[in-house]
Amino acid sequence: MTTTPPLSPQRFERVEAHVRALVESGALPHAQWLAARDGEVLHRFTMGRARADGTPLREDAVFRIASMTKAVTAFLFLMLWEEGRVGLHDPLTSVLPELADLRVYDGGKFAPFATRAATRQPVMLDLLLHTAGFSHGFQQNHPVDQAYWTAGVDNFKAVKTADGIVAALAGLPLLHDPGTAFTYSIATDLIGIIIERLTGRPLDQLFAERIFRPLGMTDTGLVLRDDQADRFTDAWAEHPRRGHYVYDTALDGLWSRPLTFASGGGGLLSTTADYHRFCRMLLGEGALDGVRLLKPETMAMMVRNHLPDGQSIGAMAQGMFAGDSCRAIGQGLGIAVTLPGGQGARPAGEMHWTGLFSTFYSVVPSERLILIFMTQLLPLKQDDLPDALYRILMG
């Protein structure tokens, strides 16, 4: 039973008009949108240029979905958890012994930093909740972030390997004691590395065999295929002085090169249609079209807020996501959840995440509703775009 006003054609027209204005003004290079209820598409549109040469965006365009990858990686981890191959409270060192005796930042502007002993070492659950104390270099909120960037830990354009990332993290301090704060981080990349070490299999193969092929997600993967090349988009970045410029090209960009590191935190390419199938599986409590990948009780655990004492991300976050922007957002296992009281027009129980290239998805069980938005623009339009579209559609 739905609780919001009917999703009238007029509301969808206003969403489309809002996005068209952004594309026509040059604020966005292009956009693709899909709204669906119980698998039935209610509204969709595709507009703008896929590439700097003016090539129009196709309906079957392939996008870099960045952190929308995180839900897929967490889902695969929970499949291994169901099989008894890993525990939520297992120490990271049970799989990543290089990270023994991680210490906590205690001062200094440049490495080597002053450090102190941690109150405890991080466990697997900390990775899923972003409470381990790791960070992301691109945030540039802390001296340790710069050390991440310099080490190439999470710089898209740095050549890296799984073992190299773990070795680099072993030499860097945590930002805080595990479990005491939320810091958006490289944690999901570590989950991907842990999955590979637990199984002895490459992450891209596991994604394909255990999730993408069973769900019929034929256009999702970590490497661009030859048959997808003509549908792949350029990605733009926004600079205060330079304006928009091409950050990564479709023809010879990062995803066209040999894979040296399988990023479980942000490496996937996908289409709107494919990611809709993944969202339908989330809405189906772990099953789609007769194929069950997780038990309903595991899915219920995945989409419950696990932050200590029921806190929100906004209350616990350091740096990015701190404060009012996430005052009613909790953290499930690899997925954000809207808490009772809502976030603007966003209903309680919504599952969602945004990607660094300004993509986002939303799954609303109470409405049986799925929303997916794709574009390719850095930096992340973290709150502005999703919240604006929600206000138009649901407000």
N, C-alpha and C positions, 0 to 999 in steps of 0.2 A: 504493500500500500504506500503510495507516494505521499510526501508531506509538503512538497513545495508547490507553487502555482503550476498549472499546466504549461508544458513547454510549447508554446504557441509558435506558429510560423513567424509572427512578428518579432518574437524574441530572437529567433535564429537570424532573421534578417538584420537585426540590430548588431548581433555579433559579427556577422559578415561585413556590414558597413564599417564597423569599428576597425576591423583588421584591414579592410581594403584601404581605409584612410592611412593606416600606418605604412602599408606597402607603397601606395601612390606617393606619399610624402618622402619616401626613402628611409623612413625609420626602421623598416624591415626589408630585406631583399626579396623575400617571398614568404608564403605561408600555406600551410595545409591544415585542415581541421576536420575532425570527425566526431560526431555525437551519436551515440547508439544506446538503445535500451533493449536488454535481453537479446542481443545479437542483431536486432533490426536497426539499420542505419536511419537515423532521424534527420540528419543534416550533415552535409560535407561540402567543402569547397577547396579549390586549388588555385593559387594566384601568384603572380610575380615571376622573376627570372631565376632560373636554377644556377646560371653561371654568369660571370662578368661579361661574356660576349652577347648576352641577351637571350640565350636559349631559354624558352619558357619552362616553368616547372611542370613536370608530368604528374599525373595522378598516381603512378606507380614509382615515384621518385624514391631514391635510396638516401637516407639521412644518417649522419653521425648522431647517435642518441645519447652519447656521453653517460651521465649518471643514471639515466633510465636503465642502464645495464645492471645497476646495483640490485634491483629486485630479482633479476634473473639469476645472478650469482648467489644471492641469499637463498633463493628457492632451491637451487641445486645443492647447496650446503645442507639444507633441511632434509632433502632426500637422503643424503648420506647419514644424517642424524637419525632418521627413521630406521635406517638399516643397522644402527648401532655401531657405525664406524667412527663416530666422533661424538663427544659430549659438549654441551653448552658451557660447562664449567671446567673443561679440560684446559690446562695452562697452554699458552701458545708454544712454550718450549717442548711440549710433547710432540710437536710436528716441526717447529722452527727452533732447534736448539741454539742457533746463532743469537737468539734474542734473550739468552739467559742474563739475569741481573741488569735489566734495564733501569736506568736512573732517571731522576726528575730534574728538570731545569731549575737552577737556583740563582741565576744571575749572569750578566754579561751580554754585550752587544754582538760579539762575534765568537765563532768557534775558535778554540775549545771553550765551552761554557762551564761555569760553576754548576755542579750538580749535587744532589743528595740522594740517599737511598729512597726507593719507593716504599709506600706502606704495604703494598702487595704487588705481585706481578700480574699482568693482564691475562684474562681468560678469553675463550672463544666468544662468549656472550658480549664482552666489551667491544669486540670488533663489530658485531651486528648492531650495537647501539651507538657506536662512535664515542664510547666513554673510555677507551683504552689509554688515551693521552697522546696518540699520534696526531699529526696535523696534515695540512696540504700546503705545499709551497706557494701555489698561486695566490693564496689568501693574503700573504704579506702583512699579517697582523702582529707578527712576533718575530724576534731575531731568529728563532729556530726555523720559521717558515723560509727565511732567506737561505738558511743552511740546506733545507730540503731542495730548494730550487738550484742552488749551486751544485749540489750532488747529483742533480738530474733525476731525483726520486720520482717526481710526478710532473716533470716538464714534458708536455706532449712531444716536443721536437727533439728531446734527448734520446739517444739510443741507449736502451737499458735491457737488462735481463732480470728474471725473477730472483736468481741468486744474488745478483748485484744489488737489487733493491733491499733485500733482507740484510745483506752485509752493510749497506749504507745506514739503514735504520739502527743496526746494532751499535753504531758509533755516534748516534744522535740521542739527546735526551728526550724523554716524554715531556709534554707541556704541563701535566698535572698527574696526581696519583690516579691510578685506574679506578673508575667508578664514581669519581667525585665531580666530574663536569662532562658536558657534551662538547666535543670539538670535531667538527666536520673534517674528515681525514681520509688518508690512504687505506683505511682499515679494510674496505671491501676488496681492494687489490690484494691485500694479504689473505683474505678469505679465498680468493681465486688461487693463490699460490698454495695454500693449505690443501685445497681440493686436489690440485695436481699431485702434491706429495702423498696424500692419502691413497689416491687411486693409481698413481704411476702413469696417468694418462694426461695428454694435453687438454687444456681447458676448452679449446674450440671444438675438439672432437666430442667431449662430454656434453657440451651444450647441444650439439647437433643430435647426438644419439639419444639423450635422455629428455630433452625438452623440445627442440625445434622440430625434429621430424615427427615425433608423436603428436604435436599440436598443429602440424601442417604449416609451420612458419618457414616457408621456402626461401625467403629473401633476407634472413637474419644471420649474421655471423661476424667474426672478428676480422676477416680479410675480404676485400672487395673482389668478387669474381669477375672474370672477363665478360660474362654475359650481362653483368650489371653496370658496366662502365658507362654506357650511354645514358643511364638513368641517375647517375650519381651527381650530387650537387657540389658547387663550390661552397666554402664556409667563409664568412666575413668576420672581421673584428671592427670594433668601434673605438676610435681614439679621439681624445678631447680636441686635438689640433688637426689631425689628419683626416678626421671623419671616418667613413667606412673604407676598408681596404680588404683585399682577399687575403685571408689568413692561411687557408689550405685549399689547394686547387683539386678539382675533380680528376683532372687528367694525369697528374703526376704527384699527388699529395701523399700524406703520411699513410693512408689506408691502402695505397696502391703498392706499397713496398713490402718486402718480406717481413713476416712477423717475428720480432725478436722477444717480445713480451706480450703475453695474453692478459690484457687489463680487465679484470673482473669488476673494476670500479667504474670504467668509462669507455671501454673499447669497442662496443658493439655498433654495427651498422644494421639498420632495419628500415622497414616501410611502415606507413600508417596502418595498412591492412594487416601486416604481420603482428605489429604490437597490439592491435585490437584483439587478435586471437589470444595473446598472452593475458591481456586484461580480462577477456571473457573467462579464461581459466581461473583467474583470481576471483572473479565474481561467482564462478561455479564452485567455489570452495575447494579448488585443487583438481577439478575435472572439466573436460570440454569434449563434447560430441562423443561421449561414452568412454573416453580415455581418462583414467584417473592417475595423477602423478603424485599427489600428496593426500593424506587422510584429512577429512574435514577438521578433526581436532587439532592437527598440526597447523592447518591454515588459520584456525581461530587463534592459535598461539602466535602465529606470525604477525597478525594484524592487531594485536593488543599492545597498548602502551606498556613498555617494560622499564621506563626510566624510574629511578628510585622514588618511592613515596608518591607515585603518580604525577611527578613533575612534568612540565612541558619542556620542549627543546629551548624555548625562549628563556625560561627560568634557569636552565642549567648550562646554556651555551657560553663558550668563550669565543669572542671574535665573531665570525660569520654566523648568522642566525640568532644572535643574542637579542634579547629585548622584545619589543612589541610585535615585530614581524612574525614571530613564531610563538606568541603567547598562548595559543590554543592548539598547538601542534605537539603530539607525542611521537615517540619513536618505537615502532615495532621492530621485528627482526628483519632488518634490511629494507624497511619501508616506513614512510611517515604516515601518521594517522591523525585525523582531526578529532580533537577531544570534545566532549559535551560543552556546550556554550558556543561552539563554532568559531570559525575564523572568518569574520565578515559574513558573506552569504554562503560560506562553505559548510555543508552539513556534517554533524558528528558521525564518526565511523568512516569517513572518506579515506581511501588509501591513495597516496599520491607521491610524486617526486618530480623534480625539475632536472633538466640536463644543462650542462655548461653552455651549450650552443642555443639556449633559450627554448628548448623543447620541454613539454610536460605531458604527464598523463594523470588522470583522476578516475578512480573507480568508487562509486557511491552505492554500497549495497542497499541502503534504505530506499533508493530510487531506482535500483536496477540499471544504473546509468554509467556509461563510460564516455569520457571526454579525452581526446588526444589532439595535441597541437604540435606541429613540426615547423621549424624554421632553422636557419644556420647562422647565428649571430652571437659573437662574443662581445662583452661579457654577459653572463647570465642575467636575464630579466627576471630576477628571482621572485619578486612579489607583484610588480606592476601588471604584467600581462595576465597571469592566471587569475589574480583577484579581480582585475577589470572585466575579464570575460565572464567570471562567475557572477559578478554584480549585474551584468547585463542579462545573463541567462536566468539566474535564479532570484535576483533581488526583487 
